[in-house]
């Protein structure tokens, strides 16, 4: 725990240092220096995210396969998977409603009175894949090697589920050696992650400094109403998730949040929930969740339980509608939110996935896609909140399912703590 607390402190210090250095460079240097700084300093962030992505594919495959094989019967796998999907859909709906409530109450887009452009506007977002065919291409792998090479998390999850169910059907006599081998692989990957996390503070410094140097601190003030309302929605969603967690976990939910503060902070400062995946998996086991449940539920949650994206999509779509003075009926809003929710499933890993979903969806409701340009300059700061709450939401969901399955026990906690401390 001492090392975890030190890392958290270093992350906060380097984040503040990034803000200060970025502000100084933006205010006191030339345009050429700012461009050079932004381009070169982000190499540290790129290195960190590449190292994390290097770990994720083998970690997801090994942990999910082992989790499914150890769950045993297909009926158990189906029951746990069914409960997980029910919660993922429920949490998505709750997140959408919170975002809608805050954006309707605050009306951050009102008063902008923008004119709907007559010509098409290029946003630079690849939205061509937002179709049934595109969804399936992100879901069904043609090759597990290709899926791992491209870090297609959902494809790896799908292959691992087929592989794990096939292995479980053979019985313990045949799959025990493979389970043992993959379990060793998962522990090695977690060790590697521990080494990679030493780079995190530098990566966080680089990411924050680059954005502030390019845009200046003023961008936060210019969009204060939107960003403030958005983060109020994020915090309210956190409270809703904690309340749901309290119903199942009771006071243990506060210990869970305390444990997850490090991966949540990593996700927030790097704008990447992927960067927090290995640490989240490790700490959920330390919390006392059965490793089998964690290994099974967490990877699925990373593809389907994107509560942060749901808050963002509902908030941003209505903000753009308000900015262009477009009034939607309750029925139209309901259909828009349902479409956004369905479109978001399975595109984890797509660059700027929430923006892509918006760009592909809102034109069907006569909301100008040009409105997305209002958000692209501050998307990094919005993505920080999206990523952080995605990690928290998946952590709470996994712990709730472990408790519901009777797989959150004191003995698990003791064994897990011994493994983590070893």
C-alpha positions in Angstrom: 0.0 0.0 0.0 2.9 2.3 0.7 4.1 2.0 -2.9 0.6 2.6 -4.2 0.3 5.8 -2.1 3.7 7.0 -3.3 2.7 6.5 -6.9 -0.6 8.3 -6.4 1.3 11.3 -4.9 3.8 11.3 -7.7 0.9 11.2 -10.3 -0.8 14.3 -8.7 2.6 16.2 -8.4 3.5 15.5 -12.1 -0.1 16.4 -13.2 0.2 19.8 -11.5 3.7 20.2 -12.9 2.3 19.5 -16.4 -0.3 22.3 -16.0 2.3 24.8 -14.8 4.9 24.0 -17.4 2.2 24.0 -20.2 0.9 27.4 -19.1 4.4 28.9 -18.9 5.3 27.6 -22.4 2.0 28.8 -23.9 2.4 32.3 -22.4 6.1 32.9 -22.7 7.4 31.2 -25.8 6.9 31.4 -29.6 4.6 29.4 -31.7 7.4 27.3 -33.1 8.6 26.4 -29.5 5.1 25.5 -28.5 4.7 23.2 -31.5 8.0 21.5 -31.0 7.3 21.0 -27.2 3.8 19.5 -27.9 5.1 17.2 -30.5 8.2 15.9 -28.6 7.0 15.8 -25.0 4.1 13.5 -26.0 6.6 10.8 -26.9 6.6 10.0 -23.2 2.8 9.5 -23.2 3.1 7.4 -26.4 5.7 5.2 -24.8 3.6 4.6 -21.7 0.4 3.8 -23.6 2.3 1.5 -26.0 3.8 -0.4 -23.0 0.3 -0.7 -21.5 -1.1 -1.9 -24.8 1.7 -4.4 -25.0 0.5 -6.0 -21.8 -3.3 -5.9 -22.3 -3.8 -8.5 -25.1 -2.0 -11.4 -23.3 -3.5 -10.3 -20.0 -7.1 -10.2 -21.2 -6.7 -13.5 -23.0 -5.0 -15.3 -20.1 -7.2 -14.0 -17.3 -10.5 -14.3 -19.1 -9.8 -17.8 -20.4 -8.7 -19.0 -16.9 -11.7 -17.3 -15.3 -14.2 -19.1 -17.7 -12.5 -22.5 -17.3 -12.6 -22.2 -13.6 -16.2 -21.2 -13.5 -16.8 -24.6 -15.0 -20.3 -25.3 -16.2 -21.7 -23.5 -19.2 -24.8 -22.7 -17.0 -22.6 -20.8 -14.5 -20.9 -18.9 -17.3 -24.3 -18.0 -18.8 -25.7 -16.9 -15.5 -22.8 -14.6 -14.6 -22.6 -13.2 -18.1 -26.3 -12.6 -18.1 -26.2 -10.7 -14.8 -23.3 -8.7 -16.0 -25.1 -7.6 -19.2 -28.2 -6.7 -17.3 -26.1 -4.4 -15.0 -24.2 -3.0 -17.9 -27.4 -2.0 -19.7 -28.9 -0.6 -16.4 -25.9 1.5 -15.6 -25.8 2.8 -19.2 -29.4 3.9 -18.9 -28.8 5.5 -15.5 -25.7 7.4 -16.9 -27.7 8.7 -19.8 -30.5 9.9 -17.5 -28.0 11.8 -15.3 -26.4 13.4 -18.3 -29.8 14.4 -19.7 -30.9 15.8 -16.3 -27.9 18.0 -15.9 -27.7 19.3 -19.4 -31.4 20.1 -19.4 -31.1 21.9 -16.1 -28.0 23.9 -16.9 -28.7 24.6 -20.6 -25.0 25.2 -21.4 -25.7 25.6 -25.2 -28.5 28.1 -24.9 -27.5 31.6 -26.0 -24.9 30.5 -28.5 -27.6 30.8 -31.3 -25.4 29.1 -34.0 -26.6 29.0 -37.6 -27.0 25.6 -39.1 -24.3 25.3 -41.9 -25.6 24.6 -45.4 -22.5 22.7 -46.5 -21.1 19.5 -45.0 -18.4 20.1 -42.5 -15.3 17.8 -42.2 -14.7 16.7 -38.6 -11.8 14.4 -39.3 -13.5 11.5 -37.5 -13.7 8.1 -39.1 -17.4 7.4 -38.9 -17.7 5.1 -41.9 -17.6 2.0 -39.7 -20.6 3.0 -37.6 -23.0 0.4 -39.1 -24.0 -3.2 -38.4 -21.2 -4.3 -40.6 -18.7 -2.1 -38.8 -20.0 -3.3 -35.4 -19.5 -6.9 -36.4 -16.0 -6.2 -37.7 -15.1 -4.9 -34.3 -16.8 -7.9 -32.6 -16.0 -11.1 -34.5 -12.3 -11.8 -35.1 -11.0 -13.3 -38.3 -7.7 -14.1 -36.6 -6.8 -14.0 -32.9 -3.3 -13.0 -33.9 -4.6 -10.0 -35.9 -7.0 -9.0 -33.0 -4.1 -9.0 -30.5 -1.8 -7.1 -33.0 -4.5 -4.4 -33.3 -5.5 -4.5 -29.6 -9.1 -5.1 -30.6 -10.3 -5.8 -27.0 -13.8 -7.0 -27.9 -12.5 -9.4 -30.5 -10.0 -10.8 -27.9 -12.9 -11.1 -25.4 -15.0 -13.0 -28.0 -12.2 -15.5 -28.9 -11.3 -16.0 -25.2 -14.9 -16.8 -24.4 -15.1 -19.4 -27.1 -11.7 -20.8 -26.1 -12.6 -20.8 -22.4 -16.0 -22.4 -22.9 -14.5 -25.1 -25.1 -11.8 -25.7 -22.5 -14.3 -25.9 -19.6 -16.4 -28.5 -21.5 -13.4 -30.8 -21.6 -13.4 -31.1 -17.8 -10.7 -30.4 -15.2 -8.7 -33.5 -16.1 -7.8 -32.1 -19.6 -7.7 -28.3 -19.0 -5.9 -28.2 -15.7 -2.4 -27.9 -17.2 -3.5 -25.1 -19.5 -5.3 -23.3 -16.7 -2.1 -23.5 -14.6 0.1 -22.2 -17.5 -2.2 -19.3 -18.4 -2.5 -18.4 -14.7 1.3 -18.0 -14.6 1.1 -15.9 -17.8 -1.4 -13.5 -16.1 0.7 -13.1 -13.0 3.8 -12.4 -15.2 1.8 -9.7 -17.1 0.7 -8.1 -13.8 4.4 -8.0 -12.7 5.3 -6.4 -16.0 2.5 -3.9 -15.4 4.0 -3.0 -12.1 7.3 -2.1 -13.8 5.5 -0.1 -16.6 3.6 2.0 -13.9 6.9 3.6 -12.9 6.6 5.5 -16.2 3.1 6.7 -15.5 3.9 10.1 -13.7 6.2 11.2 -16.6 3.5 10.2 -19.2 0.9 12.1 -17.3 3.1 15.2 -17.1 3.7 15.0 -20.8 0.0 14.6 -21.7 -1.2 17.5 -19.6 1.7 19.8 -20.5 1.2 19.2 -24.2 -2.5 20.1 -24.2 -2.1 23.2 -22.0 0.9 24.4 -24.0 -1.0 24.2 -27.2 -4.4 25.4 -26.1 -3.6 27.5 -23.0 -5.3 27.5 -19.6 -7.8 29.9 -21.1 -9.6 27.2 -23.0 -10.8 25.8 -19.7 -12.3 29.2 -18.8 -13.9 29.7 -22.2 -15.8 26.4 -21.8 -16.3 26.7 -18.1 -20.0 26.3 -18.2 -19.9 23.2 -20.4 -17.0 21.5 -18.6 -18.4 22.4 -15.2 -21.8 21.0 -16.0 -20.3 17.9 -17.6 -18.2 17.2 -14.5 -21.2 17.7 -12.3 -22.9 15.0 -14.4 -19.8 12.8 -14.0 -19.8 13.2 -10.2 -23.6 12.6 -9.9 -23.1 9.4 -11.9 -20.4 8.4 -9.5 -22.8 8.9 -6.6 -25.5 6.8 -8.4 -22.9 4.0 -9.0 -21.8 4.2 -5.3 -25.4 4.1 -4.1 -26.0 1.0 -6.3 -22.8 -0.5 -4.9 -23.8 0.3 -1.3 -27.1 -1.7 -1.8 -25.0 -4.8 -2.5 -21.6 -4.2 -0.9 -22.7 -2.1 2.1 -19.8 -0.2 3.8 -17.3 -2.3 1.8 -18.0 -0.1 -1.2 -16.0 2.7 0.5 -13.0 0.4 0.9 -13.4 -0.5 -2.8 -13.3 3.1 -3.9 -10.2 3.7 -1.7 -8.5 0.8 -3.3 -9.4 1.9 -6.9 -8.2 5.5 -6.5 -4.9 4.8 -8.1 -6.2 3.2 -11.4 -9.0 5.9 -11.5 -6.4 8.6 -11.2 -4.2 7.0 -13.9 -7.2 6.7 -16.2 -8.1 10.4 -15.5 -4.7 11.8 -16.1 -3.8 9.7 -19.2 -7.4 9.9 -20.7 -7.1 6.1 -21.2 -9.1 3.5 -19.3 -7.0 0.9 -20.9 -4.0 2.2 -19.0 -5.7 1.4 -15.8 -6.9 -2.1 -16.7 -4.1 -4.2 -15.3 -4.0 -2.3 -12.0 -7.8 -2.5 -11.7 -7.7 -6.3 -12.2 -5.1 -6.6 -9.5 -6.8 -4.4 -6.9 -10.2 -6.0 -7.4 -8.6 -9.3 -6.5 -7.0 -7.7 -3.5 -10.4 -6.3 -2.5 -11.6 -9.9 -2.2 -13.3 -10.6 -5.5 -12.8 -14.1 -6.9 -10.1 -14.0 -9.5 -12.4 -16.1 -11.7 -15.2 -13.4 -11.6 -12.7 -10.5 -12.1 -11.1 -12.2 -15.0 -14.5 -12.9 -16.6 -16.5 -9.7 -15.9 -13.8 -6.9 -16.2 -12.8 -7.5 -19.8 -16.5 -7.7 -20.9 -17.1 -4.5 -19.0 -14.4 -2.7 -20.9 -16.4 -3.3 -24.1 -19.9 -2.9 -22.8 -19.9 -0.9 -19.6 -18.9 2.5 -20.8 -20.8 4.7 -18.4 -18.5 7.7 -18.9 -19.2 7.6 -22.7 -23.0 7.5 -22.0 -22.8 10.6 -19.8 -20.8 12.3 -22.4 -23.0 11.3 -25.4 -26.2 12.4 -23.7 -24.7 15.7 -22.4 -22.9 16.6 -25.7 -25.7 15.7 -28.1 -28.2 17.9 -26.2 -25.6 20.7 -25.9 -25.1 20.8 -29.6 -28.9 20.8 -30.1 -29.2 23.7 -27.7 -26.4 25.6 -29.5 -28.3 25.4 -32.8 -31.7 26.1 -31.1 -33.0 22.6 -32.2 -35.9 21.5 -30.0 -36.4 17.7 -29.8 -39.6 16.1 -28.5 -39.5 13.6 -25.6 -39.9 10.7 -28.1 -37.1 12.0 -30.3 -34.8 12.4 -27.3 -35.6 8.8 -26.1 -34.8 7.4 -29.6 -31.6 9.4 -29.8 -30.4 8.2 -26.4 -31.3 4.6 -27.3 -29.4 4.9 -30.6 -26.3 6.4 -28.8 -26.3 3.6 -26.3 -26.5 0.9 -28.9 -24.0 2.5 -31.1 -21.4 2.8 -28.3 -21.3 -0.9 -27.5 -18.3 -2.7 -28.8 -16.2 0.2 -30.1 -13.8 0.5 -27.1 -10.4 1.1 -28.5 -11.6 3.2 -31.5 -9.8 6.6 -31.3 -12.1 9.2 -29.9 -14.9 6.6 -29.8 -17.5 8.9 -28.0 -17.0 11.6 -30.7 -17.3 9.0 -33.4 -20.6 7.7 -32.0 -21.9 11.3 -31.9 -20.7 12.1 -35.4 -22.4 9.0 -36.7 -25.7 9.4 -34.8 -26.8 13.0 -34.5 -27.2 13.8 -38.2 -30.1 11.3 -38.3 -31.9 13.6 -35.8 -31.2 16.8 -37.9 -28.5 17.9 -35.4 -25.5 19.4 -37.4 -22.4 17.3 -37.1 -20.5 20.6 -37.3 -21.4 21.1 -33.7 -18.8 18.5 -32.8 -16.2 21.0 -33.8 -17.2 23.0 -30.7 -16.1 20.1 -28.5 -12.9 18.8 -30.3 -10.7 21.4 -28.7 -11.6 20.4 -25.2 -12.1 16.7 -25.9 -9.0 15.7 -24.0 -10.3 17.3 -20.8 -13.7 15.6 -21.3 -12.1 12.3 -22.1 -10.3 12.4 -18.7 -13.6 12.2 -16.9 -15.0 9.6 -19.3 -12.0 7.3 -18.7 -12.0 7.7 -14.9 -15.7 6.9 -14.4 -15.4 3.9 -16.8 -12.8 2.4 -14.5 -14.8 3.1 -11.4 -18.0 1.8 -13.0 -16.4 -1.5 -14.0 -14.8 -1.9 -10.6 -18.1 -1.5 -8.8 -19.9 -3.8 -11.2 -17.3 -6.6 -10.8 -17.4 -6.4 -7.0 -21.3 -6.4 -7.0 -21.4 -9.5 -9.2 -18.8 -11.2 -7.0 -20.9 -10.5 -3.9 -24.1 -11.6 -5.7 -22.4 -14.9 -6.7 -21.1 -15.4 -3.1 -17.6 -15.1 -4.4 -16.5 -12.1 -2.3 -15.2 -13.7 0.9 -12.7 -13.0 3.7 -10.7 -16.1 2.7 -10.4 -14.7 -0.9 -9.3 -11.3 0.6 -6.5 -12.9 2.6 -5.2 -15.1 -0.2 -5.3 -12.2 -2.6 -3.5 -9.8 -0.3 -0.8 -12.5 0.2 -0.4 -12.8 -3.6 -0.3 -9.0 -4.2 2.2 -8.5 -1.3 4.4 -11.3 -2.5 
